[in-house]
Amino acid sequence: LTSNVQAGFLFGIPIAGTMAHSYVTSFSSLDEVWPQTLVTVNGDGDPVDMISLTKGCLSRVCELLGADPGKIREGELAAFLSYAIA
């Protein structure tokens, strides 16, 4: 069960074949994620730049796993970040 299929079930969105994957493939870079900065509901604390945070975490994970960050599909990462922000 992918996150897109689960979203279809949760929100009553009809899914069929690759349509459930269309959200992920609609992104090509992290520049398309909006909003890029998050603040707390009550405004306490500093805003968090989610793009910088994501890039930093990606770099650390790739280093720990010995993975080449250049092989990461930024569009897929952007889709999952967008979903997390929502």
N, CA, C and O atoms as a GROMACS GRO file, in nm:
protein
  344
    1LEU      N    1   0.085  -0.119   0.000
    1LEU     CA    2   0.000   0.000   0.000
    1LEU      C    3   0.089   0.124   0.000
    1LEU      O    4   0.165   0.146   0.094
    2THR      N    5   0.080   0.204  -0.104
    2THR     CA    6   0.159   0.326  -0.110
    2THR      C    7   0.084   0.439  -0.041
    2THR      O    8  -0.036   0.429  -0.015
    3SER      N    9   0.156   0.548  -0.012
    3SER     CA   10   0.092   0.662   0.052
    3SER      C   11  -0.018   0.721  -0.037
    3SER      O   12  -0.119   0.770   0.013
    4ASN      N   13   0.002   0.715  -0.169
    4ASN     CA   14  -0.099   0.770  -0.260
    4ASN      C   15  -0.225   0.686  -0.260
    4ASN      O   16  -0.336   0.740  -0.264
    5VAL      N   17  -0.210   0.556  -0.256
    5VAL     CA   18  -0.326   0.467  -0.252
    5VAL      C   19  -0.399   0.486  -0.119
    5VAL      O   20  -0.522   0.492  -0.115
    6GLN      N   21  -0.322   0.496  -0.011
    6GLN     CA   22  -0.383   0.518   0.120
    6GLN      C   23  -0.459   0.650   0.123
    6GLN      O   24  -0.569   0.657   0.178
    7ALA      N   25  -0.402   0.755   0.064
    7ALA     CA   26  -0.472   0.885   0.058
    7ALA      C   27  -0.603   0.871  -0.019
    7ALA      O   28  -0.703   0.932   0.018
    8GLY      N   29  -0.602   0.792  -0.126
    8GLY     CA   30  -0.724   0.769  -0.201
    8GLY      C   31  -0.832   0.707  -0.115
    8GLY      O   32  -0.948   0.747  -0.120
    9PHE      N   33  -0.792   0.608  -0.035
    9PHE     CA   34  -0.888   0.543   0.054
    9PHE      C   35  -0.936   0.639   0.163
    9PHE      O   36  -1.056   0.645   0.192
   10LEU      N   37  -0.845   0.713   0.224
   10LEU     CA   38  -0.880   0.801   0.335
   10LEU      C   39  -0.971   0.916   0.294
   10LEU      O   40  -1.060   0.956   0.369
   11PHE      N   41  -0.948   0.970   0.174
   11PHE     CA   42  -1.022   1.089   0.132
   11PHE      C   43  -1.124   1.061   0.023
   11PHE      O   44  -1.181   1.154  -0.035
   12GLY      N   45  -1.149   0.933  -0.005
   12GLY     CA   46  -1.251   0.897  -0.102
   12GLY      C   47  -1.218   0.937  -0.245
   12GLY      O   48  -1.307   0.964  -0.325
   13ILE      N   49  -1.089   0.940  -0.277
   13ILE     CA   50  -1.046   0.976  -0.412
   13ILE      C   51  -1.036   0.847  -0.493
   13ILE      O   52  -0.962   0.756  -0.454
   14PRO      N   53  -1.107   0.838  -0.604
   14PRO     CA   54  -1.097   0.716  -0.686
   14PRO      C   55  -0.954   0.696  -0.737
   14PRO      O   56  -0.891   0.790  -0.784
   15ILE      N   57  -0.905   0.574  -0.726
   15ILE     CA   58  -0.770   0.544  -0.774
   15ILE      C   59  -0.777   0.430  -0.875
   15ILE      O   60  -0.860   0.340  -0.864
   16ALA      N   61  -0.689   0.436  -0.972
   16ALA     CA   62  -0.682   0.330  -1.073
   16ALA      C   63  -0.544   0.330  -1.136
   16ALA      O   64  -0.498   0.433  -1.186
   17GLY      N   65  -0.480   0.218  -1.133
   17GLY     CA   66  -0.351   0.204  -1.200
   17GLY      C   67  -0.252   0.310  -1.159
   17GLY      O   68  -0.231   0.334  -1.040
   18THR      N   69  -0.190   0.372  -1.257
   18THR     CA   70  -0.086   0.471  -1.230
   18THR      C   71  -0.141   0.605  -1.184
   18THR      O   72  -0.063   0.693  -1.147
   19MET      N   73  -0.272   0.623  -1.186
   19MET     CA   74  -0.329   0.750  -1.139
   19MET      C   75  -0.291   0.776  -0.994
   19MET      O   76  -0.271   0.890  -0.954
   20ALA      N   77  -0.281   0.671  -0.915
   20ALA     CA   78  -0.246   0.687  -0.774
   20ALA      C   79  -0.103   0.737  -0.758
   20ALA      O   80  -0.069   0.792  -0.654
   21HIS      N   81  -0.021   0.719  -0.859
   21HIS     CA   82   0.119   0.761  -0.853
   21HIS      C   83   0.139   0.900  -0.913
   21HIS      O   84   0.250   0.953  -0.911
   22SER      N   85   0.034   0.960  -0.966
   22SER     CA   86   0.048   1.087  -1.038
   22SER      C   87   0.094   1.201  -0.949
   22SER      O   88   0.164   1.291  -0.996
   23TYR      N   89   0.056   1.200  -0.821
   23TYR     CA   90   0.101   1.307  -0.732
   23TYR      C   91   0.253   1.307  -0.721
   23TYR      O   92   0.316   1.413  -0.728
   24VAL      N   93   0.311   1.190  -0.703
   24VAL     CA   94   0.456   1.180  -0.690
   24VAL      C   95   0.525   1.227  -0.817
   24VAL      O   96   0.624   1.299  -0.811
   25THR      N   97   0.474   1.187  -0.930
   25THR     CA   98   0.539   1.222  -1.056
   25THR      C   99   0.510   1.364  -1.101
   25THR      O  100   0.565   1.410  -1.201
   26SER      N  101   0.424   1.436  -1.028
   26SER     CA  102   0.394   1.574  -1.066
   26SER      C  103   0.503   1.671  -1.023
   26SER      O  104   0.503   1.786  -1.066
   27PHE      N  105   0.595   1.627  -0.940
   27PHE     CA  106   0.704   1.711  -0.893
   27PHE      C  107   0.833   1.677  -0.967
   27PHE      O  108   0.859   1.561  -0.998
   28SER      N  109   0.913   1.780  -0.995
   28SER     CA  110   1.043   1.754  -1.057
   28SER      C  111   1.159   1.805  -0.972
   28SER      O  112   1.274   1.765  -0.993
   29SER      N  113   1.130   1.896  -0.876
   29SER     CA  114   1.238   1.945  -0.790
   29SER      C  115   1.181   1.997  -0.658
   29SER      O  116   1.060   2.016  -0.644
   30LEU      N  117   1.270   2.019  -0.563
   30LEU     CA  118   1.230   2.071  -0.433
   30LEU      C  119   1.181   2.216  -0.443
   30LEU      O  120   1.112   2.264  -0.353
   31ASP      N  121   1.216   2.285  -0.551
   31ASP     CA  122   1.170   2.422  -0.570
   31ASP      C  123   1.019   2.431  -0.583
   31ASP      O  124   0.961   2.538  -0.562
   32GLU      N  125   0.954   2.321  -0.617
   32GLU     CA  126   0.809   2.320  -0.637
   32GLU      C  127   0.730   2.300  -0.508
   32GLU      O  128   0.608   2.312  -0.508
   33VAL      N  129   0.798   2.270  -0.399
   33VAL     CA  130   0.729   2.247  -0.271
   33VAL      C  131   0.684   2.382  -0.213
   33VAL      O  132   0.761   2.478  -0.207
   34TRP      N  133   0.557   2.386  -0.172
   34TRP     CA  134   0.503   2.507  -0.111
   34TRP      C  135   0.407   2.472  -0.002
   34TRP      O  136   0.322   2.385  -0.024
   35PRO      N  137   0.413   2.530   0.115
   35PRO     CA  138   0.509   2.630   0.158
   35PRO      C  139   0.646   2.565   0.184
   35PRO      O  140   0.655   2.445   0.210
   36GLN      N  141   0.749   2.646   0.178
   36GLN     CA  142   0.883   2.594   0.203
   36GLN      C  143   0.927   2.618   0.347
   36GLN      O  144   1.024   2.559   0.394
   37THR      N  145   0.856   2.705   0.416
   37THR     CA  146   0.888   2.738   0.554
   37THR      C  147   0.766   2.711   0.641
   37THR      O  148   0.654   2.746   0.605
   38LEU      N  149   0.788   2.649   0.755
   38LEU     CA  150   0.679   2.621   0.848
   38LEU      C  151   0.699   2.698   0.978
   38LEU      O  152   0.811   2.718   1.023
   39VAL      N  153   0.588   2.740   1.036
   39VAL     CA  154   0.588   2.804   1.167
   39VAL      C  155   0.488   2.728   1.255
   39VAL      O  156   0.400   2.658   1.206
   40THR      N  157   0.504   2.743   1.385
   40THR     CA  158   0.411   2.678   1.476
   40THR      C  159   0.275   2.748   1.468
   40THR      O  160   0.266   2.862   1.423
   41VAL      N  161   0.173   2.680   1.512
   41VAL     CA  162   0.037   2.734   1.506
   41VAL      C  163   0.026   2.864   1.586
   41VAL      O  164  -0.039   2.959   1.542
   42ASN      N  165   0.089   2.868   1.703
   42ASN     CA  166   0.078   2.986   1.787
   42ASN      C  167   0.188   3.089   1.760
   42ASN      O  168   0.193   3.192   1.828
   43GLY      N  169   0.275   3.063   1.664
   43GLY     CA  170   0.377   3.159   1.626
   43GLY      C  171   0.500   3.160   1.714
   43GLY      O  172   0.591   3.241   1.692
   44ASP      N  173   0.507   3.072   1.813
   44ASP     CA  174   0.626   3.064   1.898
   44ASP      C  175   0.740   2.998   1.822
   44ASP      O  176   0.718   2.910   1.740
   45GLY      N  177   0.860   3.040   1.850
   45GLY     CA  178   0.976   2.978   1.788
   45GLY      C  179   1.006   3.033   1.650
   45GLY      O  180   0.928   3.111   1.594
   46ASP      N  181   1.119   2.992   1.599
   46ASP     CA  182   1.163   3.038   1.468
   46ASP      C  183   1.101   2.955   1.357
   46ASP      O  184   1.074   2.836   1.376
   47PRO      N  185   1.078   3.016   1.241
   47PRO     CA  186   1.031   2.939   1.125
   47PRO      C  187   1.135   2.834   1.086
   47PRO      O  188   1.255   2.855   1.107
   48VAL      N  189   1.090   2.723   1.032
   48VAL     CA  190   1.179   2.615   0.990
   48VAL      C  191   1.179   2.609   0.838
   48VAL      O  192   1.075   2.592   0.775
   49ASP      N  193   1.298   2.624   0.779
   49ASP     CA  194   1.314   2.611   0.635
   49ASP      C  195   1.317   2.462   0.602
   49ASP      O  196   1.418   2.395   0.621
   50MET      N  197   1.206   2.411   0.553
   50MET     CA  198   1.192   2.267   0.529
   50MET      C  199   1.282   2.217   0.416
   50MET      O  200   1.325   2.102   0.418
   51ILE      N  201   1.310   2.301   0.318
   51ILE     CA  202   1.396   2.260   0.207
   51ILE      C  203   1.538   2.238   0.258
   51ILE      O  204   1.600   2.135   0.229
   52SER      N  205   1.591   2.335   0.333
   52SER     CA  206   1.726   2.321   0.388
   52SER      C  207   1.735   2.203   0.483
   52SER      O  208   1.833   2.127   0.481
   53LEU      N  209   1.633   2.187   0.566
   53LEU     CA  210   1.631   2.075   0.660
   53LEU      C  211   1.631   1.942   0.585
   53LEU      O  212   1.704   1.850   0.622
   54THR      N  213   1.551   1.932   0.481
   54THR     CA  214   1.543   1.809   0.402
   54THR      C  215   1.675   1.779   0.332
   54THR      O  216   1.721   1.665   0.333
   55LYS      N  217   1.736   1.882   0.273
   55LYS     CA  218   1.865   1.861   0.206
   55LYS      C  219   1.972   1.818   0.304
   55LYS      O  220   2.055   1.732   0.272
   56GLY      N  221   1.972   1.876   0.424
   56GLY     CA  222   2.069   1.838   0.526
   56GLY      C  223   2.050   1.694   0.570
   56GLY      O  224   2.147   1.619   0.584
   57CYS      N  225   1.925   1.655   0.593
   57CYS     CA  226   1.896   1.517   0.634
   57CYS      C  227   1.932   1.419   0.522
   57CYS      O  228   1.987   1.312   0.549
   58LEU      N  229   1.901   1.455   0.400
   58LEU     CA  230   1.934   1.369   0.286
   58LEU      C  231   2.085   1.348   0.277
   58LEU      O  232   2.131   1.236   0.255
   59SER      N  233   2.160   1.454   0.295
   59SER     CA  234   2.306   1.444   0.289
   59SER      C  235   2.359   1.350   0.398
   59SER      O  236   2.445   1.267   0.371
   60ARG      N  237   2.307   1.364   0.519
   60ARG     CA  238   2.352   1.278   0.630
   60ARG      C  239   2.315   1.132   0.606
   60ARG      O  240   2.396   1.043   0.630
   61VAL      N  241   2.193   1.108   0.560
   61VAL     CA  242   2.148   0.971   0.534
   61VAL      C  243   2.232   0.907   0.424
   61VAL      O  244   2.275   0.792   0.437
   62CYS      N  245   2.256   0.981   0.317
   62CYS     CA  246   2.339   0.927   0.208
   62CYS      C  247   2.479   0.896   0.256
   62CYS      O  248   2.538   0.795   0.217
   63GLU      N  249   2.533   0.983   0.340
   63GLU     CA  250   2.667   0.959   0.394
   63GLU      C  251   2.669   0.834   0.481
   63GLU      O  252   2.760   0.751   0.469
   64LEU      N  253   2.570   0.818   0.566
   64LEU     CA  254   2.563   0.701   0.654
   64LEU      C  255   2.547   0.571   0.575
   64LEU      O  256   2.603   0.468   0.612
   65LEU      N  257   2.471   0.577   0.467
   65LEU     CA  258   2.444   0.457   0.387
   65LEU      C  259   2.545   0.436   0.275
   65LEU      O  260   2.542   0.334   0.206
   66GLY      N  261   2.633   0.533   0.256
   66GLY     CA  262   2.728   0.524   0.146
   66GLY      C  263   2.660   0.536   0.011
   66GLY      O  264   2.706   0.479  -0.088
   67ALA      N  265   2.550   0.611   0.007
   67ALA     CA  266   2.474   0.627  -0.117
   67ALA      C  267   2.515   0.756  -0.188
   67ALA      O  268   2.557   0.852  -0.124
   68ASP      N  269   2.503   0.756  -0.318
   68ASP     CA  270   2.534   0.872  -0.400
   68ASP      C  271   2.413   0.965  -0.402
   68ASP      O  272   2.310   0.929  -0.459
   69PRO      N  273   2.422   1.085  -0.342
   69PRO     CA  274   2.308   1.176  -0.341
   69PRO      C  275   2.263   1.217  -0.481
   69PRO      O  276   2.148   1.256  -0.501
   70GLY      N  277   2.352   1.208  -0.578
   70GLY     CA  278   2.317   1.243  -0.715
   70GLY      C  279   2.219   1.147  -0.779
   70GLY      O  280   2.160   1.178  -0.882
   71LYS      N  281   2.203   1.030  -0.718
   71LYS     CA  282   2.110   0.931  -0.773
   71LYS      C  283   1.970   0.942  -0.712
   71LYS      O  284   1.879   0.867  -0.749
   72ILE      N  285   1.953   1.034  -0.619
   72ILE     CA  286   1.822   1.054  -0.556
   72ILE      C  287   1.733   1.131  -0.652
   72ILE      O  288   1.774   1.232  -0.709
   73ARG      N  289   1.612   1.084  -0.669
   73ARG     CA  290   1.516   1.153  -0.757
   73ARG      C  291   1.451   1.266  -0.678
   73ARG      O  292   1.364   1.243  -0.594
   74GLU      N  293   1.496   1.387  -0.705
   74GLU     CA  294   1.452   1.502  -0.629
   74GLU      C  295   1.301   1.525  -0.639
   74GLU      O  296   1.240   1.573  -0.544
   75GLY      N  297   1.242   1.491  -0.751
   75GLY     CA  298   1.098   1.507  -0.766
   75GLY      C  299   1.020   1.420  -0.669
   75GLY      O  300   0.920   1.463  -0.612
   76GLU      N  301   1.066   1.296  -0.650
   76GLU     CA  302   0.998   1.208  -0.554
   76GLU      C  303   1.017   1.259  -0.412
   76GLU      O  304   0.924   1.256  -0.332
   77LEU      N  305   1.139   1.305  -0.381
   77LEU     CA  306   1.164   1.362  -0.249
   77LEU      C  307   1.073   1.483  -0.226
   77LEU      O  308   1.018   1.500  -0.117
   78ALA      N  309   1.058   1.566  -0.327
   78ALA     CA  310   0.971   1.684  -0.317
   78ALA      C  311   0.826   1.644  -0.292
   78ALA      O  312   0.757   1.708  -0.212
   79ALA      N  313   0.780   1.540  -0.358
   79ALA     CA  314   0.641   1.495  -0.339
   79ALA      C  315   0.618   1.448  -0.196
   79ALA      O  316   0.517   1.481  -0.135
   80PHE      N  317   0.712   1.372  -0.143
   80PHE     CA  318   0.695   1.322  -0.007
   80PHE      C  319   0.708   1.435   0.096
   80PHE      O  320   0.639   1.434   0.198
   81LEU      N  321   0.795   1.532   0.069
   81LEU     CA  322   0.806   1.648   0.158
   81LEU      C  323   0.677   1.729   0.153
   81LEU      O  324   0.628   1.773   0.257
   82SER      N  325   0.623   1.750   0.036
   82SER     CA  326   0.497   1.823   0.021
   82SER      C  327   0.385   1.755   0.098
   82SER      O  328   0.305   1.821   0.165
   83TYR      N  329   0.380   1.624   0.089
   83TYR     CA  330   0.279   1.546   0.161
   83TYR      C  331   0.298   1.561   0.312
   83TYR      O  332   0.201   1.575   0.386
   84ALA      N  333   0.424   1.559   0.357
   84ALA     CA  334   0.452   1.573   0.500
   84ALA      C  335   0.412   1.711   0.551
   84ALA      O  336   0.359   1.725   0.661
   85ILE      N  337   0.438   1.813   0.472
   85ILE     CA  338   0.403   1.950   0.511
   85ILE      C  339   0.252   1.966   0.519
   85ILE      O  340   0.201   2.035   0.607
   86ALA      N  341   0.181   1.904   0.427
   86ALA     CA  342   0.035   1.915   0.425
   86ALA      C  343  -0.023   1.856   0.551
   86ALA      O  344  -0.145   1.856   0.569
   0.00000   0.00000   0.00000
